[in-house]
Amino acid sequence: MLVARKDIGMFCDILRRGGKRIVFTNGCFDLLHAGHVRYLAKARSFGDCLVLGLNTDESVRLLKGPSRPINREEDRAEVVGALESVDYVVLFGERTAEALIAEVKPDVYVKGGDYTLETLPEAKIVGSYGGRVEFIAMVEGRSTTNVIAKIQQESDGK
């Protein structure tokens, strides 16, 4: 379910009062692939409710370049929100998820294994309120960048 940014803190407060353990992750999730599905299922396993912070189109362009995203934020939100592992989707436009994490205050913040506590800007804010960070190993060879490169190779070869 897509939740307005202004409402996500209230949603999380209600969940917490109900005894739910909140897990949070974030990303672009542009071209959904098996690596994403496995990552999100694993992230969800750390708690009762998975909140996914989805980068807006503008923030994806800042992070990935002018040719991205491939899919609009509304479509990306609908696709990831349809996964069984994802309970709530909230859009954010900042370069990092620090401000959104301050609103959600997840019990567990999950990121891919290509990060470390030292390279993850959000780690400090998670630790400040007693949350924990978990890293999930990425599925080898599965990335949106690789999918796009393969499509471009195929297109150039014709």
C-alpha positions as a Python dict, from the first residue, in 0.01 Angstrom:
ca = {
    (1, 'M'): (0, 0, 0),
    (2, 'L'): (132, 344, -95),
    (3, 'V'): (132, 577, 207),
    (4, 'A'): (174, 954, 184),
    (5, 'R'): (499, 1076, 332),
    (6, 'K'): (310, 1301, 575),
    (7, 'D'): (127, 996, 716),
    (8, 'I'): (405, 738, 748),
    (9, 'G'): (506, 839, 1101),
    (10, 'M'): (145, 797, 1221),
    (11, 'F'): (117, 456, 1048),
    (12, 'C'): (435, 341, 1219),
    (13, 'D'): (322, 469, 1560),
    (14, 'I'): (1, 267, 1526),
    (15, 'L'): (198, -43, 1425),
    (16, 'R'): (436, -2, 1719),
    (17, 'R'): (148, 40, 1965),
    (18, 'G'): (14, -288, 1827),
    (19, 'G'): (343, -457, 1914),
    (20, 'K'): (468, -482, 1556),
    (21, 'R'): (840, -492, 1478),
    (22, 'I'): (901, -249, 1188),
    (23, 'V'): (1160, -318, 921),
    (24, 'F'): (1264, -49, 672),
    (25, 'T'): (1460, -57, 351),
    (26, 'N'): (1490, 182, 61),
    (27, 'G'): (1598, 206, -299),
    (28, 'C'): (1507, 279, -659),
    (29, 'F'): (1360, -62, -755),
    (30, 'D'): (1346, 47, -1118),
    (31, 'L'): (1333, -281, -1311),
    (32, 'L'): (1219, -541, -1062),
    (33, 'H'): (1413, -870, -1085),
    (34, 'A'): (1468, -1186, -882),
    (35, 'G'): (1743, -1021, -677),
    (36, 'H'): (1496, -756, -560),
    (37, 'V'): (1229, -1013, -477),
    (38, 'R'): (1471, -1224, -271),
    (39, 'Y'): (1615, -918, -98),
    (40, 'L'): (1272, -787, 3),
    (41, 'A'): (1156, -1129, 127),
    (42, 'K'): (1469, -1157, 341),
    (43, 'A'): (1426, -800, 469),
    (44, 'R'): (1067, -876, 572),
    (45, 'S'): (1189, -1179, 770),
    (46, 'F'): (1351, -943, 1025),
    (47, 'G'): (1016, -820, 1156),
    (48, 'D'): (639, -801, 1129),
    (49, 'C'): (600, -518, 880),
    (50, 'L'): (820, -398, 592),
    (51, 'V'): (813, -30, 500),
    (52, 'L'): (988, 40, 170),
    (53, 'G'): (1119, 390, 101),
    (54, 'L'): (1107, 434, -277),
    (55, 'N'): (1319, 699, -445),
    (56, 'T'): (1118, 950, -648),
    (57, 'D'): (1195, 984, -1018),
    (58, 'E'): (1390, 1303, -952),
    (59, 'S'): (1608, 1141, -686),
    (60, 'V'): (1672, 837, -910),
    (61, 'R'): (1802, 1073, -1181),
    (62, 'L'): (2033, 1235, -926),
    (63, 'L'): (2164, 896, -811),
    (64, 'K'): (2170, 700, -1138),
    (65, 'G'): (2191, 958, -1416),
    (66, 'P'): (1960, 1132, -1663),
    (67, 'S'): (1849, 813, -1844),
    (68, 'R'): (1696, 668, -1527),
    (69, 'P'): (1451, 566, -1403),
    (70, 'I'): (1310, 343, -1674),
    (71, 'N'): (974, 318, -1494),
    (72, 'R'): (786, 609, -1334),
    (73, 'E'): (763, 626, -956),
    (74, 'E'): (390, 550, -960),
    (75, 'D'): (450, 230, -1156),
    (76, 'R'): (749, 127, -942),
    (77, 'A'): (542, 186, -626),
    (78, 'E'): (257, -26, -760),
    (79, 'V'): (486, -314, -858),
    (80, 'V'): (686, -333, -533),
    (81, 'G'): (371, -269, -329),
    (82, 'A'): (211, -576, -488),
    (83, 'L'): (481, -804, -344),
    (84, 'E'): (370, -1011, -46),
    (85, 'S'): (680, -907, 148),
    (86, 'V'): (612, -531, 123),
    (87, 'D'): (350, -384, 356),
    (88, 'Y'): (388, -11, 291),
    (89, 'V'): (559, 200, 25),
    (90, 'V'): (646, 564, 83),
    (91, 'L'): (813, 795, -171),
    (92, 'F'): (1109, 1012, -77),
    (93, 'G'): (1314, 1257, -280),
    (94, 'E'): (1629, 1305, -75),
    (95, 'R'): (1970, 1157, -168),
    (96, 'T'): (1967, 945, 148),
    (97, 'A'): (1686, 800, 356),
    (98, 'E'): (1802, 966, 680),
    (99, 'A'): (1504, 1202, 718),
    (100, 'L'): (1257, 928, 633),
    (101, 'I'): (1420, 690, 881),
    (102, 'A'): (1384, 959, 1148),
    (103, 'E'): (1009, 956, 1077),
    (104, 'V'): (968, 577, 1055),
    (105, 'K'): (1212, 484, 1336),
    (106, 'P'): (1233, 122, 1225),
    (107, 'D'): (1347, -148, 1463),
    (108, 'V'): (1560, -284, 1181),
    (109, 'Y'): (1705, -100, 882),
    (110, 'V'): (1808, -331, 598),
    (111, 'K'): (2052, -258, 316),
    (112, 'G'): (2240, -461, 59),
    (113, 'G'): (2569, -626, 140),
    (114, 'D'): (2754, -380, -82),
    (115, 'Y'): (2733, -136, 212),
    (116, 'T'): (2906, -140, 552),
    (117, 'L'): (2824, 47, 872),
    (118, 'E'): (3105, 289, 784),
    (119, 'T'): (2974, 362, 433),
    (120, 'L'): (2605, 377, 520),
    (121, 'P'): (2500, 737, 595),
    (122, 'E'): (2177, 623, 762),
    (123, 'A'): (2351, 397, 1018),
    (124, 'K'): (2413, 681, 1263),
    (125, 'I'): (2049, 786, 1286),
    (126, 'V'): (1934, 422, 1325),
    (127, 'G'): (2175, 376, 1613),
    (128, 'S'): (2068, 703, 1775),
    (129, 'Y'): (1729, 565, 1878),
    (130, 'G'): (1839, 205, 1943),
    (131, 'G'): (1753, 48, 1607),
    (132, 'R'): (1980, -200, 1435),
    (133, 'V'): (2117, -233, 1082),
    (134, 'E'): (2117, -563, 892),
    (135, 'F'): (2295, -629, 563),
    (136, 'I'): (2174, -877, 304),
    (137, 'A'): (2413, -1027, 51),
    (138, 'M'): (2319, -926, -301),
    (139, 'V'): (2229, -1196, -552),
    (140, 'E'): (2529, -1230, -784),
    (141, 'G'): (2472, -1097, -1134),
    (142, 'R'): (2131, -954, -1051),
    (143, 'S'): (2111, -577, -1082),
    (144, 'T'): (1906, -327, -1276),
    (145, 'T'): (2225, -180, -1419),
    (146, 'N'): (2320, -525, -1556),
    (147, 'V'): (1973, -575, -1704),
    (148, 'I'): (1988, -237, -1879),
    (149, 'A'): (2342, -308, -2008),
    (150, 'K'): (2227, -643, -2150),
    (151, 'I'): (1930, -480, -2326),
    (152, 'Q'): (2161, -215, -2471),
    (153, 'Q'): (2407, -481, -2591),
    (154, 'E'): (2128, -675, -2759),
    (155, 'S'): (1995, -358, -2918),
    (156, 'D'): (2340, -254, -3044),
    (157, 'G'): (2403, -602, -3187),
    (158, 'K'): (2103, -590, -3420),
}
